């Protein structure tokens, strides 16, 4: 009896492993015309689900909503913004409050949602899903002295960056 039970259990587990995976379509990307067609006539693509990414330029709160201004960048295979900026900016509007401490200027973000048209001549998306990238690197932490002081020379950079150059240290040989 125990052998039959174990045989049926293994058969049931084996059949479950052979079941086909649910069919999931590709994630929404750009419409067939590409980014230029989308930017040229956003009203033609109104309501179509797209996914765009880039880096945050500003975050404002008009009419109780959150509005991100984003500099567009191409998405890589993982859906993260990468590569060179395309020079275009777009807007992403969210119904929920987006904290300015998380949505910092320079931080990368991927936005997915339907096209809502245009506002002030820029493409407007209704942000249903927002995925944040890494925090922007704070340059002043690593380089408290402007690079122009040492002409960006790597040989001199060593002396103008911590721990060698520290205006709070005082240079008293502690």
Number of C-alpha atoms within 10 A of each C-alpha: 6 7 8 9 10 11 12 12 12 12 12 11 11 11 10 10 10 8 8 7 7 6 6 6 6 6 11 14 15 16 15 8 8 10 16 12 14 20 19 12 13 22 15 12 17 16 15 15 19 20 21 24 25 30 26 23 18 16 20 14 13 9 8 11 14 19 24 25 20 26 21 25 23 17 17 11 8 7 17 19 22 17 11 10 14 12 8 15 19 22 26 23 22 20 13 12 11 16 10 12 7 10 20 17 18 18 18 25 24 23 23 21 22 19 23 21 20 17 12 7 11 16 21 26 30 21 24 15 11 15 12 19 15 9 13 12 10 9 10 9 10 10 14 14 18 13 14 8 11 14 10 11 11 9 9 13 18 12 13 18 17 15 9 12 17 14 10 6 11 9 10 5 5 5
